[in-house]
Amino acid sequence: MTTNSRPHFSTNLSHPLLKLLDACTARDQIRLRPQIEKLLHREGESRSVRGKLELISSKIEQSRRKVEKRRQGSPLVSFPANLPVSNRVDDIVQLIHDHQVLVLSGETGSGKSTQIPKMCLSAGRGVKGKIGCTQPRRVAAQSLARRVAEELEVPFGREVGCKIRFQDESSPQSYIKFMTDGILLSELQNDPMLSEYDTLIIDEAHERSLNIDFILGHLRQMLKHRPDLKLIITSATIDTSSFARAFGDAPVIEVSGKLFPVEVVYKPFDDISESGGGRNYVDAAIEIINQILHDSHTGDVLVFMPSERDIRECLDTLVKKRRSGVEFIPLFGRLAGTDQQKVFQTAVQRRVIVATNIAETSLTLPGIRYVVDTGLARVSRYSPGTHTRRLPIEPIAQSNANQRKGRCGRVAEGVCYRLFSESDFKDRAAFLSPEIQRCNLAEVILKMKAFSLGDIETFPFIQPPKPAAVRSGYQLLKELGALDDLNDLTSLGQELARLPMDPTLGRMIIEAEHESVLEEVVVIGAGLSIQDPRERPMEFAHQADLAHQRFIHPKSDFLTLLNVWNVFHDEWERLKTQNQLRKFCRAHFLSYMRLREWRDIYQQIHSVLGEKRKQVKPLKERARSREEEQKWYASIHRCILSGLLSRSSRRKERNLFATASGRQVSIFPGSALF
């Protein structure tokens, strides 16, 4: 049902039960109010109506007792004096009391991510529902939840919890619940009124991910139906006006961040060394790091690299120096959780942390005195014309560069080395364009229709997507058979919307049910949802190529992927322990974290498929004759083609192909078919 048809709070307060509802939990208010109003609109107060009202009255009393119990058990709150945001506690608490929506601009290091949830507790929130705090990244959600639990002196997972994909460490007793924005979006689909919460904090909203824009657009429609719900939008940049305007000129409060000054030193990497030629940003960063470690003896160093590969290359070179008293730590999204937590542990020696933009926001590392910024990041971009997604390395925006600079200056004066010129910085865009303007909209349109969130053209995004991208999204969904000529969902489209993946991959899986290769295509589809699990470090490229030979299928990269799964799955069943599996992965140049993510997605798909899973034989039980092998091969590739029709091409020469749109493409050199 659409937002406009959802139950809302009536202004009719004539009946005592309606007045008592305000003291109930948010969930009970939403659930019981329409029941009461429906009964009150029935003619006369018959015995059956009175009986039902008495039953509701009993439920209201139970709910009120629950609220009072939560109020009595609410954790005691204090605020660290050394955080800038602590100086504004009274102002912020008063604004939370007085307004439904508040926009807070807090510089990096201000303490907003840890202290605003506690200020909500001080304002009496978290009693009728949880205080939900969203973060763009898993590592931030987990580390912040643990930090807030520690400050409140409560066990992590009880009063303060965290929920990320495949891992829920919250409880019904939680007052504060940290989560990724993707988790809140998935909850919204099953509970459009978000009845679990009485307060929502959308942190790092300046990142403008697709999830964040979707959530904010939904809240713009929904808040008028939930006047009890408080919304706090926090941004680490000064671009708060667009958020404030979107929510009826909501009040904006600004909080400073840095406690100490930070000097910015521009060092374009061509200027760092007289030799210049053949150098890249990794070489330039290494030279700066070596200079810092030589010229100073205290203060940690945070280095920003655009990719995991760059991080490994940088660290491998630094480690070869064998410096005593210096620890080198990587930090990127696909790193194991235990390894990610190393950056938050008390340091016993000086540290050099080399990270992607995962360290740009939310994660405060107090010991950082030096930042080395390459000025680059991987950015996801989708081409509507070619239906292809790219992850190019691009110059970051000014706001991102300032975020990185703000990582130091917390405990002492800091220095930020930028490996680009000041004129380059001034020429850069002020902000990165929102993800909604550079992504594939097919999945967005599909989900919006499946969950009755309206049309993408009229949905109240902060900044709407480009018309060409919208047209491309509709075109792709029609090609997949998900939409009819009126742009309404077909039965196949409804099936696609249930699958937790790109609709092109979901289309392959639906086709696989008819081709009797469901298990194989589920594995392949899940595998295509992650980054390639095969690793090829530059210094061990030859050894990696040899190790990967055992997986290669001579006729298909898709079946090569299936071979990787089969080998890893067999080892998973045989080895049992994580240490043994990690050792196996290292020996075969495979990423344990990506393989585990692959397995998690595979299980998630099967949980959606439900009964169909029971009809599938395990891969290893299948024996095929040569003729059956050929049919099996054809069936799998027909399924794959069903999701990639517009991306098919015709061979012109040995390694040159022409696409349907007339573009010339060639096979990637890393392919087994190259």
C-alpha positions in Angstrom: 0.0 0.0 0.0 1.2 3.5 -0.6 2.3 6.0 2.0 -0.8 8.1 1.6 -3.0 5.1 2.4 -1.2 4.1 5.6 -2.8 4.5 9.0 -2.3 7.9 10.5 -2.8 9.6 13.8 -6.2 11.2 14.0 -6.7 14.6 15.7 -9.8 13.2 17.4 -8.9 13.0 21.1 -12.4 12.8 22.5 -12.1 9.1 23.5 -10.0 8.4 26.7 -8.3 5.5 24.9 -6.9 7.8 22.2 -5.5 10.0 24.9 -3.9 7.1 26.7 -2.2 5.9 23.5 0.4 8.6 23.7 2.0 6.8 26.6 2.3 3.5 24.7 5.2 2.2 22.6 5.5 3.5 19.1 4.6 0.1 17.7 1.4 -0.2 19.8 0.4 3.4 18.9 0.6 2.5 15.2 -1.1 -0.8 15.7 -3.9 0.1 18.1 -5.0 3.6 16.9 -6.7 2.5 13.7 -8.4 -0.3 15.6 -9.8 2.1 18.1 -10.9 4.6 15.5 -12.6 1.9 13.4 -14.6 0.7 16.5 -15.5 4.3 17.4 -17.0 4.9 13.9 -19.4 1.9 14.3 -22.9 3.0 15.1 -23.7 2.8 18.8 -21.6 1.1 21.4 -22.8 -2.4 21.2 -21.7 -5.1 23.6 -19.2 -6.5 21.1 -17.7 -3.1 20.4 -17.4 -2.4 24.2 -15.8 -5.8 24.6 -13.2 -5.1 22.0 -12.5 -1.7 23.4 -11.9 -3.2 26.8 -9.5 -5.7 25.3 -7.6 -2.8 23.6 -7.7 -0.9 27.0 -5.9 -3.9 28.5 -3.3 -3.9 25.8 -2.7 -0.2 26.3 -2.1 -0.7 30.0 0.4 -3.4 29.2 2.2 -1.2 26.7 2.3 1.7 29.2 3.9 -0.5 31.8 6.4 -1.6 29.3 7.3 2.0 28.5 7.6 2.9 32.2 9.9 -0.1 32.7 12.1 1.0 29.8 12.1 4.5 31.2 13.3 3.3 34.6 16.0 1.2 33.0 17.4 3.8 30.7 21.2 4.0 31.0 22.7 7.0 32.8 24.4 9.4 30.4 27.5 11.6 30.6 29.5 13.4 27.9 33.3 13.5 27.5 34.4 17.0 28.1 37.1 16.8 25.4 34.6 16.5 22.5 33.5 19.7 20.8 29.9 18.5 20.5 29.7 18.1 24.3 29.7 21.9 24.6 26.4 22.0 22.8 24.5 19.3 24.8 21.8 21.7 26.2 21.2 23.3 22.8 20.9 20.0 21.0 18.7 18.4 23.6 16.3 21.4 23.5 16.1 21.3 19.7 15.3 17.6 19.9 12.4 18.5 22.3 11.1 21.3 20.2 11.4 20.0 16.6 10.5 16.8 14.8 13.5 17.1 12.4 16.9 18.5 13.2 19.9 18.9 10.8 23.3 18.8 12.5 26.5 19.8 10.7 29.4 18.4 12.7 32.9 18.5 11.5 35.1 15.4 11.5 36.2 14.6 15.1 33.3 16.6 16.7 32.0 13.5 18.4 28.6 13.7 16.8 28.4 10.0 15.8 28.8 8.8 19.4 27.3 11.6 21.4 24.1 12.4 19.5 22.5 9.0 20.3 23.3 9.7 24.0 21.8 13.2 23.8 18.6 11.5 22.5 18.6 9.4 25.6 18.9 12.6 27.7 16.0 14.1 25.8 13.9 11.1 26.9 14.0 9.3 23.6 14.6 5.5 23.2 11.8 4.7 25.6 8.7 4.2 23.4 10.9 2.8 20.7 14.6 2.4 19.9 17.0 5.1 18.8 18.1 3.9 15.4 21.4 5.1 14.1 22.4 4.4 10.5 26.0 4.4 9.1 27.0 3.9 5.5 29.6 1.2 6.4 29.6 -1.9 8.5 32.9 -1.2 10.3 31.7 2.2 11.4 28.4 0.8 12.7 30.1 -1.9 14.7 32.9 0.3 16.1 30.5 3.1 17.1 28.1 0.7 18.8 30.9 -0.8 20.9 32.2 2.6 21.8 28.8 4.0 22.9 28.2 0.8 24.9 31.5 1.3 26.6 30.8 5.0 27.4 27.4 4.0 28.9 29.0 1.2 30.8 26.5 -1.4 29.5 27.1 -4.8 27.8 27.4 -4.5 24.1 24.4 -6.2 22.4 21.9 -5.4 25.2 21.2 -1.7 25.8 23.3 -0.8 22.8 23.3 -3.1 19.8 24.3 -3.3 16.2 22.8 -5.0 13.1 24.7 -5.5 9.8 24.1 -7.8 6.9 24.2 -11.5 8.1 24.8 -10.4 11.8 22.4 -9.1 14.4 23.8 -8.1 17.7 20.9 -6.1 19.0 18.0 -7.2 21.3 14.5 -6.2 22.2 16.0 -4.5 25.3 18.2 -2.2 23.2 17.7 1.5 23.6 20.2 2.4 20.9 20.6 0.3 17.7 23.4 1.0 15.2 23.0 -0.4 11.7 24.0 0.1 8.1 21.6 2.2 6.1 20.9 -0.9 4.0 19.5 -2.7 7.0 17.1 0.2 7.8 16.0 0.2 4.1 15.3 -3.6 4.3 13.3 -3.1 7.5 11.4 -0.3 5.9 10.1 -2.7 3.2 8.5 -4.9 5.9 7.5 -2.1 8.3 6.9 1.1 6.3 6.0 3.1 9.4 9.3 2.0 11.1 7.4 1.2 14.3 10.5 -0.2 16.0 11.9 3.3 16.5 10.9 6.5 18.2 14.0 8.3 17.0 16.1 8.0 13.8 19.6 9.4 13.3 20.8 9.3 9.7 24.5 9.8 10.1 27.0 10.8 7.4 24.0 11.9 5.2 26.4 14.0 3.0 27.6 10.7 1.5 24.3 10.6 -0.4 24.3 6.9 -1.1 21.3 5.4 -2.8 20.2 3.9 0.5 20.4 7.3 2.3 18.4 9.1 -0.5 15.8 6.4 -0.5 15.4 6.5 3.3 15.2 10.3 3.4 12.7 10.3 0.5 10.5 7.8 2.3 10.7 9.8 5.6 9.7 13.0 3.9 6.4 11.3 3.1 6.0 9.3 6.3 6.8 11.8 9.1 3.4 13.5 8.8 1.9 10.1 9.7 4.3 9.7 12.7 4.4 13.0 14.6 5.9 11.1 17.5 9.0 10.1 15.5 12.1 12.3 15.8 14.6 12.5 12.9 18.1 13.8 13.2 20.2 14.2 10.0 23.9 14.6 10.5 26.4 15.8 7.9 30.1 16.3 8.2 30.0 19.1 5.5 28.5 22.5 5.3 26.0 21.4 2.6 23.1 21.2 5.0 20.7 23.6 3.3 19.4 20.9 0.9 18.5 18.6 3.8 16.9 21.4 5.8 14.8 22.6 2.8 13.7 19.0 2.1 12.2 18.8 5.6 10.3 22.1 5.8 13.2 24.3 6.7 14.2 22.2 9.7 16.6 23.9 12.1 20.3 23.5 11.5 23.0 23.4 14.2 26.7 23.5 13.5 29.4 22.0 15.7 33.1 22.5 15.2 35.4 19.5 15.0 39.2 19.9 15.2 40.7 20.6 18.6 44.1 21.6 17.1 45.1 23.3 13.9 46.0 21.2 10.8 48.6 22.4 8.3 47.9 21.4 4.7 51.0 20.7 2.6 50.5 20.3 -1.2 52.9 17.8 -2.7 52.0 16.9 -6.2 53.8 13.6 -6.7 55.6 14.8 -9.8 57.3 17.4 -7.6 58.3 15.0 -4.8 61.3 13.6 -6.6 63.6 14.9 -9.3 63.5 11.6 -11.1 59.7 11.9 -11.5 59.4 9.5 -14.5 57.5 6.2 -14.0 56.3 7.1 -10.5 52.7 6.8 -9.4 50.7 7.9 -6.3 51.7 4.8 -4.4 55.4 5.6 -4.8 54.8 9.2 -3.9 52.9 8.2 -0.7 55.6 5.8 0.3 58.2 8.6 0.0 56.2 10.9 2.2 55.6 8.2 4.8 59.3 7.4 4.9 60.0 11.2 5.3 57.5 11.4 8.2 59.0 8.4 10.0 62.5 9.8 9.5 61.8 13.3 10.6 59.5 12.6 13.6 59.2 10.0 16.3 55.6 10.3 17.6 52.2 10.5 16.1 50.4 7.9 13.9 50.1 8.2 10.1 46.9 7.7 8.2 47.3 7.1 4.4 44.4 7.2 1.9 44.6 4.9 -1.1 41.9 4.3 -3.7 42.0 0.5 -3.7 42.8 -2.6 -1.8 45.5 -3.5 -4.3 47.2 -0.1 -3.7 47.1 -0.7 0.0 48.8 -4.0 -0.3 51.4 -2.7 -2.7 52.2 0.2 -0.3 52.4 -1.9 2.8 54.5 -4.6 1.2 57.1 -2.0 0.2 57.0 -0.3 3.7 57.3 -3.6 5.6 60.5 -4.5 3.7 62.3 -1.7 5.5 61.9 -3.7 8.8 61.6 -0.6 11.0 61.4 -1.3 14.7 58.7 0.4 16.8 56.4 0.9 13.8 53.3 -1.2 13.1 51.8 -1.2 9.6 48.0 -1.8 9.5 45.7 -2.1 6.4 42.0 -1.0 6.6 39.5 -1.7 3.9 35.9 -2.8 3.7 36.5 -6.5 2.9 39.0 -7.0 5.6 38.0 -9.5 8.3 36.2 -7.8 11.2 38.9 -8.8 13.7 41.5 -7.2 11.5 39.5 -4.1 11.1 39.2 -3.7 14.9 43.0 -3.5 15.2 42.9 0.2 14.3 40.8 0.9 17.5 43.0 -1.1 19.9 45.3 0.8 22.2 48.6 1.2 20.4 51.9 0.0 22.0 54.0 1.5 19.2 53.7 4.0 16.4 51.3 3.1 13.6 51.0 3.6 9.9 47.4 2.9 8.8 46.8 2.6 5.1 43.1 2.7 4.2 40.5 3.3 1.5 37.9 5.9 2.0 36.4 3.7 4.7 38.4 5.8 7.1 37.1 9.0 5.7 34.1 9.3 8.0 32.7 8.0 11.3 35.9 6.3 12.3 37.8 8.5 14.7 41.4 7.3 15.3 42.7 9.6 18.1 46.4 9.0 17.6 46.6 10.4 14.1 48.9 13.4 13.6 49.7 12.9 9.9 47.4 12.3 6.9 48.8 11.4 3.5 46.0 11.9 0.9 46.4 10.6 -2.6 43.3 12.6 -3.5 41.8 9.5 -5.3 39.0 7.0 -4.7 37.1 4.3 -6.6 33.7 5.6 -7.6 30.9 3.5 -8.9 29.5 4.7 -12.2 26.8 3.2 -14.4 26.5 3.9 -18.1 22.8 3.8 -19.2 23.8 3.6 -22.8 25.9 0.5 -22.5 24.2 -1.0 -19.4 27.6 -1.4 -17.8 29.0 -0.5 -14.4 32.5 0.8 -13.9 34.6 1.4 -10.8 37.1 4.0 -12.1 39.7 5.6 -9.8 38.8 9.3 -9.8 39.9 12.5 -8.1 37.9 13.1 -4.9 35.7 16.2 -4.3 36.8 19.1 -2.1 34.4 17.9 0.7 36.0 14.4 0.7 39.5 16.0 0.9 38.5 18.1 3.8 37.1 15.0 5.5 40.4 13.3 5.2 42.3 16.3 6.5 40.0 16.3 9.5 41.2 12.8 10.5 44.2 14.5 12.3 44.3 17.3 14.8 42.5 15.5 17.6 45.3 15.1 20.1 47.9 17.6 18.8 48.7 19.8 15.8 48.4 17.9 12.6 49.8 17.9 9.1 47.9 16.8 6.0 50.0 16.0 2.9 48.0 16.2 -0.3 49.6 14.6 -3.3 48.0 17.1 -5.7 48.3 20.9 -6.1 46.3 23.6 -4.5 45.0 24.8 -7.9 43.9 21.2 -8.6 42.0 21.2 -5.2 40.3 24.5 -6.1 39.2 23.1 -9.5 37.6 20.0 -8.0 33.8 19.7 -7.5 32.6 20.8 -4.1 30.8 17.5 -3.5 30.6 14.1 -5.1 27.4 13.6 -7.1 24.7 11.6 -5.3 24.7 7.8 -6.1 21.1 8.1 -7.4 22.6 10.1 -10.3 25.3 7.6 -11.2 23.8 4.1 -10.6 21.7 1.5 -12.4 18.1 2.4 -11.6 16.6 -0.9 -12.7 16.8 -2.4 -9.3 15.6 0.9 -7.7 12.5 1.0 -9.9 11.8 -2.8 -9.3 11.9 -2.4 -5.5 9.8 0.7 -5.5 7.1 -1.0 -7.5 7.3 -4.2 -5.5 6.9 -2.4 -2.2 4.3 0.2 -3.5 6.6 3.2 -2.8 5.3 5.0 -5.9 6.9 5.9 -9.2 10.6 6.9 -9.4 9.6 10.0 -11.4 7.5 11.4 -8.5 9.3 10.0 -5.4 10.6 12.9 -3.3 14.4 12.3 -3.6 16.6 15.2 -2.3 17.9 15.3 -5.9 16.1 13.3 -8.5 17.9 11.0 -10.9 18.5 12.0 -14.5 15.7 11.2 -17.0 18.0 9.2 -19.3 18.9 6.9 -16.4 15.3 6.5 -15.5 14.4 5.5 -19.2 17.3 3.1 -19.2 16.1 1.5 -16.0 12.6 0.9 -17.4 14.1 -0.4 -20.7 16.2 -3.0 -18.9 13.3 -4.2 -16.8 11.1 -4.6 -19.8 13.9 -6.5 -21.6 14.1 -8.8 -18.6 10.3 -9.3 -18.6 9.8 -7.7 -15.3 7.5 -4.9 -16.5 4.6 -4.9 -19.0 3.8 -2.2 -21.6 2.1 -0.1 -18.9 5.2 -0.3 -16.7 3.4 -2.5 -14.2 5.1 -5.4 -12.5 4.6 -8.8 -14.2 4.6 -12.0 -12.1 8.2 -12.5 -13.1 9.0 -9.0 -11.9 7.5 -9.9 -8.5 9.7 -12.9 -8.3 12.7 -10.8 -9.2 12.0 -8.2 -6.5 12.2 -11.0 -3.9 15.8 -11.9 -4.8 18.5 -9.9 -2.9 20.5 -9.1 -6.0 20.8 -7.1 -9.3 17.7 -8.0 -11.4 19.9 -9.2 -14.3 21.4 -11.9 -12.0 18.0 -12.6 -10.5 16.6 -13.2 -14.0 19.3 -15.9 -14.6 18.2 -17.7 -11.4 14.5 -17.7 -12.4 15.4 -19.1 -15.8 17.5 -21.8 -14.1 14.4 -23.2 -12.5 13.1 -24.1 -16.0 16.4 -25.3 -17.2 17.0 -27.6 -14.2 20.3 -26.0 -13.3 19.1 -24.0 -10.4 22.0 -24.9 -8.0 24.7 -24.1 -10.5 23.2 -20.7 -11.5 22.5 -19.7 -7.8 26.2 -20.3 -7.2 27.2 -18.3 -10.3 24.7 -15.5 -9.6 26.0 -15.2 -6.0 29.6 -15.2 -7.2 28.9 -12.4 -9.7 27.4 -10.3 -6.8 30.9 -10.0 -5.2 34.3 -9.0 -6.3 36.4 -11.7 -7.9 37.6 -13.9 -5.1 40.8 -14.7 -6.9 43.8 -12.6 -5.8 46.8 -11.7 -7.9 49.3 -9.7 -5.9 51.8 -8.0 -8.2 54.9 -9.5 -6.6 53.4 -13.0 -6.7 51.5 -12.7 -10.1 53.2 -15.8 -11.6 52.5 -18.0 -8.5 48.9 -16.8 -8.4 48.4 -17.6 -12.1 49.7 -21.1 -11.5 47.5 -21.6 -8.5 44.4 -20.5 -10.4 45.1 -22.9 -13.2 43.2 -25.7 -11.4 40.0 -23.7 -11.5 40.0 -22.8 -15.2 37.3 -24.1 -17.5 38.5 -23.9 -21.1 35.2 -22.7 -22.5 33.6 -20.5 -19.9 34.6 -17.9 -17.2 31.2 -18.6 -15.6 32.1 -22.3 -15.2 35.6 -21.3 -13.9 33.7 -19.4 -11.2 31.7 -22.6 -10.5 35.0 -24.5 -10.2 36.3 -22.1 -7.6 33.1 -22.6 -5.6 33.3 -26.4 -5.8 36.9 -26.5 -4.6 36.3 -24.0 -1.8 33.0 -25.7 -0.8 34.7 -29.1 -0.5 37.4 -27.6 1.6 34.8 -25.8 3.8 33.2 -29.2 4.5 36.6 -30.9 5.1 38.7 -28.4 7.0 36.0 -27.0 9.4 38.2 -24.4 11.2 38.7 -20.8 10.1 42.4 -21.0 10.4 42.7 -24.0 8.2 40.4 -22.4 5.6 42.4 -19.2 5.6 45.6 -21.2 5.1 44.0 -23.0 2.2 42.9 -19.6 0.7 46.4 -18.1 1.1 48.0 -21.1 -0.6 45.6 -20.8 -3.6 45.6 -17.0 -3.8 41.9 -16.7 -2.9 40.2 -14.1 -0.7 38.7 -15.8 2.4 36.5 -12.8 3.1 35.1 -12.7 -0.4 34.5 -16.4 -0.4 32.7 -16.2 2.9 30.6 -13.3 1.5 29.8 -15.5 -1.5 28.6 -18.3 0.7 26.5 -15.9 2.8 24.8 -14.5 -0.4 24.3 -18.0 -1.7 22.5 -19.0 1.5 20.4 -15.8 1.5 19.2 -16.6 -2.1 18.3 -20.1 -1.1 16.4 -18.9 2.0 14.3 -16.7 -0.4 13.8 -19.6 -2.9 12.5 -21.8 0.0 11.0 -25.1 -1.1 12.8 -25.0 -4.5 16.0 -25.7 -2.7 14.8 -29.2 -1.7 14.4 -30.1 -5.4 18.1 -29.5 -6.1 20.7 -32.2 -6.0 24.1 -31.1 -4.6 26.6 -30.5 -7.4 29.0 -33.2 -6.4 26.3 -35.9 -6.6 25.8 -35.2 -10.4 27.4 -37.5 -12.9 27.0 -36.7 -16.6 27.8 -38.4 -19.9 29.4 -36.3 -22.6 26.1 -35.6 -24.2 24.6 -34.6 -20.9 27.6 -32.4 -20.2 26.9 -30.5 -23.5 23.3 -30.1 -22.6 24.2 -29.0 -19.1 26.7 -26.4 -20.5 24.1 -25.1 -22.9 21.4 -24.9 -20.2 23.6 -22.8 -17.8 24.6 -20.4 -20.6 21.0 -20.0 -21.8 20.2 -18.9 -18.2 23.1 -16.4 -18.2 22.0 -15.0 -21.5 18.5 -14.4 -20.3 19.8 -11.8 -17.9 22.3 -10.2 -20.3 20.4 -10.0 -23.6 21.4 -6.4 -24.4 25.1 -7.2 -23.6 25.4 -10.0 -26.2 27.9 -9.5 -29.0 29.0 -11.1 -32.3 32.6 -12.2 -32.9 34.3 -10.2 -35.7 37.9 -11.5 -35.3 39.7 -13.8 -32.8 39.4 -11.4 -29.9 37.3 -8.6 -31.3 33.5 -8.5 -30.9 30.7 -6.1 -32.0 27.9 -5.3 -29.5 24.2 -4.9 -30.4 24.7 -1.1 -30.3 27.7 -1.3 -32.7 30.5 -0.7 -30.2 33.6 -2.8 -30.5 34.8 -4.7 -27.4 37.4 -7.3 -26.7 37.8 -10.1 -24.1 39.5 -9.0 -20.9 43.1 -10.3 -20.6 42.3 -11.9 -17.3 39.8 -14.2 -18.9 40.5 -17.9 -19.5 39.3 -17.3 -23.1 41.7 -14.5 -23.9 
